Amino acid sequence: MPRDCAPSATDLRRAWPLLVPGVVGVIAGGLIAAGVAPAPTSATVWLAAYLVLVVGVAQLALAIGQALLASSSVGIARVRFESLLFNLGSAGVIAGTIGGGFVMVVLGTVLFVGALGVFLLAVYGTAGGFAVHAYQVLIAFLSISALVRLVLSASGV
């Protein structure tokens, strides 16, 4: 464990501004996937996958990882800020991708990558180890994926 002591239940409770939208993302993505299953389009399949994998699973992993790995307790104000950046960024990416608005995708990506930077800072200086490196790899993967989506959006894909 990177801290001198294990994270408390309070550390995990402070993560609620990220955990609640993460769970909602998984449920919403699943409902969309079920609803469009008879006649899927590339847009609805992408939306369902984005909601489940990014808004849901990735956000949950970032929230829990931060609560467990940060070298000191992360305050609720910071968690709310991360949630605001992450979820507004995701909403911008979704709106721009579905609506065909490249500027919205750019703005969403900037907010999203900004959130990832704040998550990364939470574990900066934390003693290494597999869990910390896995957390950093997740952030790098999400950042690269966001940039790939930006390029695809610019090319009209």
Summary of the structure (lengths in Angstrom):
residues: 157
radius of gyration: 16.2
end to end distance: 42.8
largest distance: 53.1
contacts: 507
relative contact order: 0.14
helix: 79%
strand: 0%
